[in-house]
Amino acid sequence: MRRRHHFHIDYRGHSVSATVETGMRPVVEVLVDGKETGHTPAEGDRPVAVPVELPTDPPTPATVRATAGPGVPRCVLIVEGDPDAHVMAPRLY
């Protein structure tokens, strides 16, 4: 059964959203400031790293690490040069 889980974080003036779709063919989709910047199929319950860039000058490389399972999916934003990983909050749609 397919199910969509949504996550969001505001990071230094930029909106980063992720959708984790579970089911037979899990997929992770990432939007930065409303534009799709990453789309990666997931393999079972293994974590998936989706590389993205934050639109700064120069662009800042970042990664959204998503885990589809087991249990409830989770997403974390990892920004190059920032030592902390930022947990993305779940959103209900």
Residue pairs with C-beta under 8 A, 6 or more apart in sequence:
1 23
2 21
2 22
2 23
2 24
3 21
3 22
3 23
4 19
4 20
4 21
4 22
4 93
5 19
5 20
5 21
5 22
5 72
5 73
5 90
6 17
6 18
6 19
6 90
6 91
6 92
6 93
7 17
7 18
7 19
7 20
7 66
7 73
7 74
7 75
7 88
7 89
7 90
7 91
8 15
8 16
8 17
8 18
8 88
8 89
8 91
9 16
9 77
9 86
9 87
9 88
9 89
10 16
11 54
11 77
11 79
11 86
12 54
14 32
14 33
14 54
14 55
14 56
15 31
15 32
15 33
15 34
16 30
16 31
16 32
16 52
16 54
16 62
16 64
16 77
16 88
17 30
17 31
17 91
18 28
18 29
18 30
18 31
18 50
18 64
18 66
18 75
18 88
19 28
19 29
20 26
20 27
20 28
20 42
20 66
20 68
20 73
20 75
21 27
21 28
21 29
22 68
22 69
22 73
25 41
26 41
26 42
26 43
26 44
26 68
27 39
27 40
27 41
27 42
28 38
28 39
28 40
28 41
28 42
28 48
28 50
28 64
28 66
28 68
29 36
29 38
29 39
30 36
30 37
30 38
30 39
30 50
30 52
30 64
31 37
32 52
32 53
32 54
32 55
33 55
37 52
37 53
38 50
38 51
38 52
38 64
39 50
40 48
40 50
41 48
42 48
42 66
42 68
44 68
44 69
45 67
45 68
45 69
45 70
46 67
47 65
47 66
47 67
48 65
48 66
48 67
48 68
49 63
49 64
49 65
50 63
50 64
50 65
50 66
51 61
51 62
51 63
52 61
52 62
52 63
52 64
53 59
53 60
53 61
53 62
54 60
54 62
54 79
60 79
60 80
60 81
61 79
61 80
62 77
62 78
62 79
62 80
63 77
63 78
64 75
64 76
64 77
64 78
64 88
65 75
65 76
65 78
65 85
66 73
66 74
66 75
66 76
67 73
67 74
67 75
72 90
74 87
75 87
75 88
76 85
76 86
76 87
76 88
77 85
77 86
77 88
78 85
78 86
79 86
